[in-house]
Amino acid sequence: MPKTERRTFLLDFEKPLCELESRIDQIRELAVENKVDVSEQIAQLEARAEQLRKEIFSTLTPAQRLQLARHPRRPSTLDYIQAISDEWFELHGDRGGSDDPALVGGVARLEGRPVVMLGHQKGRDTKDNVARNFGMASPGGYRKAIRLMEHANKFGMPILTFIDTPGAWPGIESEKLGQGEAIAYNLRQMFSFEVPIICTVIGEGGSGGALGIGVAECLLMFEHSVYTVASPEACAAILWKDAKKAEQAATALKITAWDLKELGIIEGILPEPISGAHAEPLEAAATLKQALIENLERLVEMAPEQRQELRYQKFRQIGAFKEIPL
């Protein structure tokens, strides 16, 4: 990403790094104007900038990772699909009169293998975000998703989903159209599918909106993505009646990839470029493609019953409970 564009979307914790890079640019420009050789000093400053970048991005808090997951330039579902697939043909509509742009999907080839790819789609700017409802799908979006997944199951094509949403659209109209029923139906059906299912959290995985396309025997996460039962802001407002305590809630919710890997909820963490996936999107896409190919090769060797059992046991083991005799 060009430096000018990166500064436009500068996050708070990136300011020291940005200031150092600006200083390097100024010194370089002055050196050219005055015809002075300062290559040694610039090399030292660039080494310091690289070290500072590593220090910043290796010690991020959960709240800071959430900022990266929501970065407006973070690669989206369509970005990844176009980067990793050999061919891609988008399919539209839920066959019930709706075609939700917040959830996209279609048929594709991954290294020659026919697959169905689908996921949440956020916008790049305010206008695009409004058109795509900020990646918050309506009931029609989840019904479109299940239509595509049933198509994949019928024709023996693996299902690859990409999760990036604050949550399902919570509006009154969505409730009237059966938001809860649409998500619940997806959950039930995905457990029954015989084909391999791999889900990847590429940005923000929020609540039932993420679960609506998130049932799989293999769940992956990019290292700066998050996966949570509720947004930290919503959690803080519910528990402490104060949305300003979102940073505290982000830590308590265990939303990072490392937290979820330790809890046994995800199978793998995908490393990102040092400054995040938005800094080097093609590198992030290559990492995703390799992980999908490797996991698909493993899953296609299993019998359908094995994959269904693996999926079932994975979700049965999430959380803890105690049975009390009546």
C-alpha positions, -999 to +999 in steps of 0.1 A: +000+000+000+014+035-009+026+055+022+001+083+015-028+059+015-015+041+046-014+074+065-050+082+055-061+051+075-035+055+103-043+036+135-033+051+169-006+025+177+010+031+142+017+068+149+053+064+162+061+043+132+045+067+108+064+096+124+097+078+120+090+070+083+081+106+077+114+117+092+132+093+069+114+107+039+123+143+049+159+134+054+161+117+020+145+147+002+168+171+019+198+150+010+188+150-027+182+188-027+216+195-010+234+167-028+246+151+004+253+114+010+233+103+040+228+067+030+244+053+061+221+074+084+191+065+064+200+028+065+202+031+103+168+048+106+152+023+082+166-006+104+151+012+134+118+016+117+117-021+108+125-030+144+098-007+157+073-022+133+081-057+146+078-045+182+045-028+176+028-057+157+042-084+179+027-069+211-008-059+200-036-060+225-069-077+217-085-042+212-057-033+187-061-065+168-098-056+166-088-023+150-067-042+124-096-067+117-118-037+110-093-018+089-110-003+058-083-016+035-082-051+048-087-076+020-123-087+016-140-120+005-141-109-031-104-098-030-093-132-017-116-152-041-102-133-071-067-137-059-067-174-051-091-190-076-083-201-111-119-194-122-147-176-104-184-172-114-206-154-089-241-167-083-270-145-072-303-147-053-319-168-027-347-180-050-371-161-027-369-127-041-337-114-024-301-110-034-282-097-004-249-079-015-236-083+021-231-120+015-216-131-018-208-165-033-204-186-064-185-215-080-148-215-085-117-236-092-089-239-066-058-254-082-081-271-107-106-284-081-142-273-084-153-256-051-180-233-039-167-201-022-189-177-003-185-151+025-194-117+040-186-087+019-179-053+034-175-021+014-144+000+007-159+034+014-190+048+030-211+046-001-200+010-008-205+001+029-240+014+029-248-006-003-234-038+014-248-030+048-213-030+063-211-068+058-242-075+080-263-100+061-301-102+061-321-134+061-319-134+023-282-135+025-281-166+047-307-182+025-286-175-006-256-190+013-274-222+021-287-225-015-251-224-027-239-248-001-267-273-009-257-270-045-221-278-035-232-308-014-253-321-043-225-320-068-197-331-044-178-297-043-160-287-012-173-255+006-150-227+015-164-198+035-149-165+045-161-148+076-160-110+080-190-094+097-198-075+129-229-097+131-262-105+113-283-074+104-304-068+136-330-046+121-368-050+127-373-059+090-347-087+093-366-101+123-398-100+104-382-120+076-369-146+100-333-138+107-330-163+136-347-191+116-324-185+086-292-188+107-305-218+126-315-236+094-279-230+081-264-244+112-285-276+110-279-281+073-241-275+075-238-303+101-254-327+076-233-320+045-211-347+033-185-325+014-155-310+032-161-275+047-134-251+056-142-217+072-117-189+075-121-158+096-105-131+074-115-101+095-142-096+121-162-127+131-192-115+151-219-135+168-246-155+150-238-136+118-205-154+116-219-187+127-244-187+099-217-197+075-192-209+102-199-246+108-170-267+096-146-295+105-117-270+099-118-234+111-089-211+103-081-175+113-058-149+102-036-138+131-050-102+132-087-113+128-111-117+157-139-142+165-164-133+192-199-140+206-206-103+207-186-071+198-166-057+227-187-025+225-219-045+229-204-066+257-192-036+276-227-019+272-244-051+285-221-059+314-210-025+326-235-002+309-205+017+294-194+011+259-162+030+267-150-002+285-148-020+251-110-025+255-115-043+288-143-064+272-120-073+243-095-088+266-122-107+287-139-121+256-108-140+244-113-128+208-078-133+193-067-162+172-042-174+199-070-174+225-093-194+203-065-218+193-058-225+230-095-230+236-096-256+208-121-236+187-099-231+157-075-255+139-050-231+125-037-195+126-026-180+093+004-156+096+000-121+081+026-097+067+042-077+096+019-046+092-012-067+086-030-082+056-039-048+042-002-039+038+006-069+015-027-084+003-012-106-023+011-122+003-019-127+026-038-143-003-009-167-010-008-178+026-046-184+026-045-203-007-017-226+006-036-233+038-068-241+020-051-265-004-033-283+024-064-288+045-085-298+015-061-325+006-064-339+041-102-336+043-110-351+009-092-383+019-118-389+047-151-406+043-182-384+045-191-400+078-157-391+092-161-355+083-196-353+097-184-368+130-154-345+131-177-315+126-201-327+153-174-335+179-157-302+173-187-282+183-198-305+211-164-299+228-167-261+226-174-246+261-179-264+294-210-274+312-221-295+342-251-318+343-271-316+376-294-346+384-330-336+387 
